Amino acid sequence: MPFEGQSPRESLSDFCRGVHFCLVLVLYPLVFSFRLMSFLHAKEALFAVGLCLAAILILWRGRLTTDGLRAFLPLWVLTITGVVIHLLVRPCRVPEDAIIALARQALVLTGVALAFDLLAGTQWRKRMMLAIGIGTALTALFGLLQYAGLVSFMFPRFPGYHQPIYSVFGNQDLYGGFLVLGLPVWFDRFLRKKKTDGLTLLALALIVPGLLLSGCRSAWLATIPAVMLAVPVQGHFPKTARLGTLVLALAIGTLVIAPAATIGRITHTFASDDEGTRARLWFWDGTVRMVRDQPFVGVGPGNYAYWSPSYLGEALHAPDGDDHYHNERMTDHPHSEPLRLFAETGFLGFTLALWMLWRIPRRRGPEWGGLVALFVFSLFNGALESLPHAFIGVLYIGMLLATPNSPKNLPEYPATAVESRLLPFGLTGLSFALYAFHAWAVLLPSHWLRAAEDLNLAGKPALSAYERVLAHGWVSAAAHEKYAIALAEAGRNPEAKQQFEAALDGADWGQLYLGLGSLAVESGDLEAARDWLHECLWRWPSSPHAWQLLLQATPPKEQGKLMPEARRWLKPNEYDELVRKVGGLIPEGGP
């Protein structure tokens, strides 16, 4: 239904734009590709294309309300201050990562700015909410089919990868966290429609088992506030009881069919060897140390990944560091979005985020339920790494801000909205610039590096494929590292050393220092080898290979001094194997 005072062209443009955004919400979470380094890159690419199409429709419309910019002013300020502070005034350690992170933020904010005026209309709010629900239901379907082994041609099993469902997100936690975003939509639809329709029953029959089988405990926890805020307080008790019975039946059926993935996951939560929980405590300890050193403006958007190995090592080597579970993981995020926000943007960014939260109207309903679910899930995961999660979050905020009859809401469009004829040109230019940058800086390198990796894994000549990646103008530390490994395997050690050192400009992983230490041992430069390997073991003290190389590079009379430290960090079987390999050394003080 067109708004009052609209021309036929504006009405048709709005209709096409609304349909377009609904299709985007349904389809872009489902897109993935094994020909890219991350499933998320494919989703970002489709979203960027969709952004350009929406911008063209806005340009054809001829004018646009500025409410979409005003509503998210704190987040725009956060993005702009990130550019000014961390790229211009005080450049962060890895500007390339900061630019990509800021571009991703701009993609999300531009998307909601292009859709915001539609959200003031009740019908488009409902349609987009239904599109979110359908997108999550289809995502659940893909996961269930994978769990049942029915789509192995789409989701093959990989040696050493133990997640039963990685699905369209490539990760069971992101999969489970995405499903819970759509659950309030279907709860609300079940309770408010006079007759329960088959679509709602089918969606719940997919999402509830999919959520349980994901094994994502933080998504299960997020379900509680999502459901509580989606269920009306009064007037729906009989239907609420029926809904509860339905959900309980689906849950019990899932628990009976797959107890290991559900009941086993719950009971393991309280076990002393629960790696997920203990690893997060380690990540959070290191992140707090990072915040301590850069409290005001942070280390820069996207730069958490660079600094985390050193700070995680600091957490391990602290007096109580032995209590932490630790492994060789390179974590790009602390598995807590509030902590990452604080670490990367400091008090300034955290204050802007609180300003945004303060502006959001609080009310019961699927929008607020989905938003709170995303917040709870983000306390334990890097949810905002995923553009589908982030965009649905800001869209829920937009629905709350654009809904009429609320004291903090923006007015019903176009009653008092401020319109601009220049804004469509600005957003169109920004959309195409973001699309071009993403295609050049993320999509092409991701595709080329994946192709090189596939050749290398297949045992085929891959050096020229890696060189194509490095010839590109935007090269990641991962590309340098993987090329270095391929060069070392080919016996071209001097060139491999150069690539490992180049990788250190953009990353600080223990694996890089291990590679340099290994090359130094082979070349006979034992002093350099010791330096590199000490750096590796600061970040990755549980590496048996690093300890073996360090012992080889250490004079015999000093080797015994290293053994107590090796015993501290290695598992008993790994320590025994190390002793065997280095000739039966006995640590000081006896075996």
N, C-alpha and C positions, 0 to 999 in steps of 0.2 A: 504494500500500500504506500503510495508516494506521500511525502510530507506536503503540507499546505504551502502553496506558492511556488512549487517546483515546476520547471518546464518539462515537456515530454523528454527532451534529451537528458536532463538531469535524472529524471525518474528511471529511464532505461539504463543509464550509466550506473545508478545505485543498485538496480536489480542485478545487472551483470556482475558488479563488484561483490555484492552479497553472495551470489551463487559461487563466484570464484573463490572467496574466502572459505565458504563451506566445503568446497571440493579440496582446497588446500588442507584444511583441518582433518579431513577424512584420509587423504592420500599420503601427505608428506611424512607422517610417522612410519608408514609402511615401506618406504623406499630404503634400500640398502644395496651395497655392492661389495663383492669380494675383490674387486679390482681397484679398491681404494684402501688406504692404510687404516681407515676408520669408517664404520657404518654411518657415523654421524656426519661425515663429509657429504655423503649423498643427500641426506636430509637437508643440510644447509644449502646445497646447490639447488635443489628443487624449490626451496623456500625463496632463495634469491631470485630465481626466475619468476616465481609467482609474484614477488614484490614488484618486479618491473611491469608485469601485466596489470596489476592493480594500479600502479602509477599512471600507466597509459590511460586507463579508464577515468582516473581522476583528472588527467590533463584534458581528455575529451569532455568531461563534465564542465570544466571551466572555472570552478571555484570550490573551496573547501573550508570548513570551519576550522578555526585554530584550537578548538577544545582538545583535540588529540595531543597537541603539544603541551598545552597548559596542564592537562591532567597528569602528565608524567614529567613535569618540570624537574623534580628532584633527581630523577634518573638521567634526564638530559644533562643536567648540571654535573652529575657524577661522571658521565662520559666525557664532557667537555673539559672538566678539570683534570681528568686522566690524561687527555691530550696535552694540555698546557703544562701540567706539573711533571709528568713522567716522560714526556717526549721532548719538550722544549726547555723548560726551566731547569729541571734536574733529571736528565735522561736516566732511565732505569738500566739495569744490567743487560737485558736482552730486549732492545726496542722492537725487534721483529715480533716477538711473542706478545708484547703490549699492543702493537697495532692490530694484530689478528683478534685479540680479545676485545679491543674497543670496537673494531668493525663488527664483531658478532653482537655486541650490545646495541650498536646502531641499527643493525638488521632488525632486531626484535622491536626496538622502539619505533622505527620507521613503519614496520608492519602494523603495529597497533594504531599509529597515527593515521594510516590510510584506511583503517576499518572503524575508527572510533565513532564517527558521526552516525554510522549505521546502528551502533549499539544503543542509541537513544530511542530507537524504535523497538517496541516490544516483540514484534514478529521476528525481526532479524536477530535479536538477542536469543530468542527461543531456537531459531534455526541453527545459529552458530553453536549453541549449547548442545543441540542434538547432534551436530556434526562432530563435536568433541567426543560425545558418547559413542557414536558409531566408529570413530577412529580408534578409540580404546577397545571397543568390542572386537574389531577386526584384528587389532594387535594381539589381543588375548587368543583369538582363533589361531593365528600363526604359531604362537607359543605352544598351544595345546597339540597342534598337529606335529610340531617338532618333538614334543615330549613323547607322543605316541609312535614316533619313528615313521610317520607317513609322508614326510616331505624331506627325506634325506638328500634329495637332489638339490634342495634349496638351502638346507641347514646341515651340512655334513658334520660328522663327529671328528674331532682332531685329537691325536695322541697327546696325553698330558693335560687336556682341557676337561675339567670335571663338572662344569655347570650343566645341569640337565636341560635348561632352557636359556639360550642366549638370544634367540629370536632376532627380530628386526633391529634391535638396539645393540646386539653383540655383547650384552651383559645382562645377567639375570636381575641385578638390582635396579637398573634403569628400566627394564621391562616391568618389574613389579611396581615400581614407583609411578610409571606412566598409567598403569591400569587403575590405580587408586584415584587418579585425577578425574576419570570418567564415572566412577562409581556413584558420586552424589547426583549426577545427572539422571541416572537410571532410577535411583531411589526416589528422587523428586517426581519423576514421570510416573512411577508405579503408584505413588500416593495421591497425586493430583488428578490423574485421569479417572473419569467415572468408571470406565471399564478397562481392565488391564489388557493391554494388547500383546500380541505374540512377539513383537519386536523387543519389547522390554524384557519379557521372560527369556527370550533367546540371549539377549545381551548379558543379563545377570547369570545365565547358565554358562556363559563363556568367561566372564570377568572373575567371578568368585573362585572357580577352580584354577583359573590362570594365575590369579593373585596368590593363592595358597601354594601352587606348584612352583612358583618363582623362587620360593625359599627366602624371599627378601623380608627380613624381620622388621626393618624400619618402615617398609610399606604396610606391613600388617599393623604396626603401631599407628601409622598415619590414618588407617581406616577408621579408627575409633572417633576422632574429632570430625572426620569427614562425614560419617554417618550421623553423628549427633547433631551437627549443624544443618544437615540436609533434611532431617525429619521435622515437620512442623510440630509446634508444642501442643496444639489443641486441634480437635476436630477430625483426627485421622486414626484414632486408636484401633478400630477394627482392621483397617487396611495395614496399619503398622504391624499389628500382630501377624497378619498373613505374610507380610514381607519378611518379618523376622523368622517365621517358620520356613519360608522358602529358602532364605539364605542359610539357615541352620541345616536344612536338609542337604543343600549343595555342599556345604562345608563338611558335614559328616561323611557324605558320599566320597568326597575327595580324600579325606583322612583315611577311609577304609581302603580305597583303591591304591593310594600311594603314601603309606605311613612313613617311609624313610624320608621322603622329601618334605613332609609336613610335621608330623609328631616328632620325628628324629631331629628336625631342625629346631623345634621349640625346646626340647630337652637339652640339646647341645648348647643352647644359649647360656645355661648356668654351669657348664662344665669348665674346668680349669684350663682345658686345652682348646677353648673356642678362639680360633685364630682371628676371626673377623672382629670381635670385640677388642681383643688384646692389641691387634694391629692398630685399630683406631685410637686407642689410648696412647700408643706410641706416636702416631701422627699428630695427635692433638698436643702432646707434650712438646714436640719439636716446633709446632706452629706457634704456641705461646711464646717460646723463646725467640722466634722470628718477630713476633709482634713487639716483644720487649725491646728489641734493637731498633725497630723502625715504627714507633707508635703513632706518629702524627700523619704521615702521608703514605706509609707502607712501602713495600718493595716494588710496586708497580703492577698494573693489570697484566695477568698472564705470566707473571714472573715468579709465582710461587714454586713452579716446577724447577726453576734453576736453583733456588736457595734451599729447597727442602732437604736434599741429601746431606748437606753440611749440618743443618740444624737437627735433623734426625740422628745424625752421628753424635752430636753434642748431647742429645737426650740419652743416648745409650751409654756414653762414657761418663755421665754424671754419677755421683755416689750411689744413687738408687737405680741406675740404669739397668742393672741386671734383672730387675723385676719386669722389664718390658719384653713382650714378645717381639721378635724382629726377624727380618729376612732380607732378601736381596731386592725387594720391590723398589721401583722408581715410582713414586706417587706424584701425579701431576696436580693433585688437590688433596686437602687434608680430610676428605670425607666429612666435611661440615662447611656449608656455604657461609654461615655467619663468621666462622673463623677465617675462611679464605678472604672474605670481604675485608675483615680487619687487617689481615696480614698484607693484602695487596694494596689497600687504599687507606689504611690507618683510621684514626679518629674522624678525619674529614669524611671519608667515604661511608663510615658506619653512621655518622650523624645524618648524612643525606638519605641513607636507606631508612633510618628511623623516621625522618620527615615524610618519606613516601608512605610508610606504614601508617603513620598518624592520620594521613589524609583519607585513608580508605574507610568507607562507611561499614559499620558492623551490623550485620543482620543475619538471620537464619536464611538458608537457601543453598542451592547447589553451588552458586558462585563462591560464596564465602566458605562453604564446606570444602570445595576443591582447592581453594587458595590455602586454607589452613592445612590441608593434607600435604600440599606441596611444601609448606614451611616445615612441618614435622619431618617429612622425608628428607628435606635438605639439611636438617641438623646432623644427619648421619651419612650423607652421600653427596657427591658432586653433581647434584641434579641440574644445575644451571650450565654445566658443560654441554648438555643436550638442548639443542634449540627447540625441539617440540615441547619439552617440559617448560622451558623459559617462556616461550610464546603463549602457551595456554595459561601460564601464571599471570602474565601481564594482561591477557585478554579477560581473565576473570576479574582482575582489578578494574579494567575498563568497563566491564558490565556493571560493576558496583558503583563506579563513579558516574556513569552515564544514565543510570536508572532514575527516572523522575521521582518526585515526591519524597526527597530525602534532604535534610537540612545541609548536608555537606556535598550534595551532588551538583554537577553542572546541569544547566537547564535543558529541557526538551528541545531538540533541534527542530527548526531553526529560530525559535522564539527570541532568544536574546544572544544567540551565538554570534561570535565575531567571525565573519567570513573574509577570505582573502583570495584574490585572483592570482597573486604571485606565488602563494604557497604550493599549488600543484606543480609549478615549474621547479621549485626548490626540491620538493620531495621526489619528483621524477628524476632530476639530476642526481640526487643522493642515491636513489634506488639503483640506477644504472651504474654509478660509480662503485657502490658496494658489490654489485653483481660482478663487475669486471675485476675488481680486486680479489674477490673470493675465488673466481675462476683461475686467476693468474697465480695467486700466492698460496692457495690451499688445494684446489681441485687438481690442477695439472701436476704439481709436485707429488701429491698423494698418489695419483694414478701411475706416474712414471716410477716412483719408488716401489710401489707394489709390484709392478711388472718386473723390475730388477730383482726384487726379493723372490718372486716366483721362479724366475730363471735360475737364480742361485740355488734355491731349494731343490730344483729339479736336476741339479748337477750340470746345467748348461752354461756356456760362457755368458757372464753377466756384467763384466767390467764396463763394456761400452754402454750398457743400459744405466749403470750407476753414473757414468760420466755425463750422460744426457741430463740426469737430474741435477748434477753439479754445475752444468753449463747454464742452467736456468738462473734467472736473476734473484730468486728468493729461495735460499737453501736452508734447510733445518739442520740442527745438530744431529738428529737421527739419521739423516742422509749421509753426513760425513762419517758417522760411526759405522753404519752398515757397509759403506764403501771401504772403510779402513779394514773391516773384518774380511771382506772379499779379497782385498789386496794382500793381507797377511796370509790368507789361505793359498794365494797364488805365489807366495814366496817373495813378494815385492815389499819387503819390510820398511825400507826408508820412506817409500810413498805412504805406506800404511801409518807410519808414525806421524807424518804430516797431516793426514786426515784425522787421526785421533786428536791431535793438538788443535786442529781447526774446530772439531766438535766441542772442545772445551770453551770456545767463545760463547756457545749458546746453551751449554748444559754442564752439570757438575756431578754426573752419575759416577758411582763407584766402578761400574763396568769400563768406563773410559780409562780410568787410572790403571785398572787391571790390564787392559790391552797395552797401554804404554809400558807398564812394568814387565809384561811378558816379552815385549819386543826388546827392551833393554837387557833382560837376562840373556836372550838369544844372541844379542850383539856383544855381550861381555862387559857392558857398562853397568857394573854391579852397584856402584854408588847411586847412579840415577835410578836404577831399578828399585833400590830400597826406598828412595824418596817417593816414587810413584806408588809403590805398594803400601807404604804407610798411609798415603792419602786414600787409597782404596779401602784399607781396613778401618779407617776412621768412619767411612760412610757405609761400609759393608763388612763388618767384623766377622760375619759367619761364613765367609767364602773360603772353603778348604783349598781351592786352587791358589788364592792369593797368599795364604799362609805357606803353602808348599814352595811357591816361588820366592817368598821372602826368606825362607830358611836357606834355599839354594844360593841366594844373593848375600847371605850373612856369613862372615868369617866363622869357622868351626868353633872357636873358643867362645863366641857370643851367642851361638844358636840356642844353647840351653836356657838362656835368659828369656827367650821368646815363648818357650813351651807353656809356662803357666798361663800366659795371656791367651795362647791358642786354645788351651783346655777350657778357659773361661767362656769362650764364645762358640766353640764347636760342639756338636752333638758327640756323645761318647763314641759311637761307631766311626764318625768322621775323624775324631782325634786319634783313635787307634789306627786308622788307615794312614793318617798323616805320619804317625810315629813309624809305621812300617815303611813308608815310602822314603823317609829321610834317613833311614839306616838305624832305627831303633834308639833314637835319642831318649834319654830319661830326663824329665824336668828336674830343676833344682828342688831338693827336699824329698826326692824319691818318687817312685811311680805313683 
